[in-house]
Amino acid sequence: MKKGFLEKNSAQSDEKTTLFKVLSRREDLFLRVDNSLLPKLEDDAKLKKMLDTLLRKRSKANRREIINITQHNYRIFL
């Protein structure tokens, strides 16, 4: 999955999850996505909506965060 606003971090990925860095100047936000959900996130509109929601609800004091996206909370995000 190659998106203009995500960068895959293969060094910290494993067989169950893939780690992506959200390209942002202000903070370090990482998404740890289950590999079973990667085909569902190919749609740019769904992924952008999810990221907008995550960035809006983040604490301003928190500069670095890893967010896990599993099968359960994927339904909550959308």
Summary of the structure (lengths in Angstrom):
residues: 78
radius of gyration: 11.8
end to end distance: 18.9
largest distance: 32.9
contacts: 176
relative contact order: 0.21
helix: 37%
strand: 29%
